[in-house]
């Protein structure tokens, strides 16, 4: 943390110098994860970063209470997810954001962009229709290529539970998105 | 016919579920089921890869800096925690001060084992009578915590105060002042023996008043003799 922040925060929080360095390191290594988790709910880059910043600010305030620092990422993921869900529920403009959420790959034609945008919209609709327990599992498994063990560690769940929920989520998505089979088969 | 039996198991297997040995054998032997499984598998893998691509967002270059500024701006729960801790510490300090004031004004404090019993004799006041120890169960005799009355020297001891020592400032009413002055006069004149005064604090405040109150004399009330006439009642009362 830079000097002005440390000087200002010295009156508010009780992090010492080593804790400040520790938090700084974890902030840099977990920024991607927090933003992506929030983006999985909000599908808006600016909103996702805003929620991730709020999660980091909360994590900073409680960092000294975290005994096992190796669980910081799991702690952060759950906090970010909860904040993002709260934001998503209170956001009335979500539908408009979904249209702008998909970024087409470079060099794609207008037809490709339209088809990809439609597929993305359907995918997000199908994900939104999933129960929250299944939703967070499928989102986390799609971030950084997390396997079942890593998702279980982040959520504090048994691996068997995560595997079961991942299967149910994929099954629900596949049933809702049967129409995408020709598109995916041509990729 | 057997394909319909295994279609759900094969579809679930494409989504990641385990497959039973007989369904696996059928999947390996049946071309139609293998094609359906491959199609379903492509769908699931396509959804996974599409979701992974959609979530591959990268935080902006100013993300870390904005997190810092956000931490600076928001007091956060730690500030509240510090505030509550400060309130708790202040309350504890006030409690300790209050207990100290109460104990000092009450004048009763428990005797410690290290205090010698001769301490009260040094002040010229006889020590409190010993209390028999209490036997608690088969362990034996336990020492009894006994309050020690802190006595204030009176009578001749008041005159031992050096002149350089300022007089104690005591808030008393004018009546109490007069009673105290009268008591000191009696002691100084030798009319009253200071050792005969009671030693407890409660008696200390009532003894002077008892000295200045004159004995109550009850004078007999003179009641005049009344003569009660005897004879028949007036005639007018029975006529009604």
Interface residues (C-beta under 8 A of the other chain):
Chain A: X1 X2 X4 X5 X8 X9 X12 X13 X14 X27 X28 X31 X32 X35 X36 X39 X40 X43 X45 X48 X49 X52 X53 X54 X56 X57 X58 X60 X61 X62 X64 X101 X102 X119 X120 X123 X124 X127 X138 X139 X141 X142 X143 X145 X163 X166 X167 X170 X171 X173 X174 X177 X178 X180 X181 X183 X184 X185 X187
Chain B: X11 X12 X14 X15 X16 X17 X39 X40 X42 X43 X44 X45 X46 X47 X48 X50 X51 X52 X54 X55 X56 X57 X58 X59 X60 X63 X64 X66 X67 X68 X70 X71 X72 X74 X75 X76 X77 X78 X79 X82
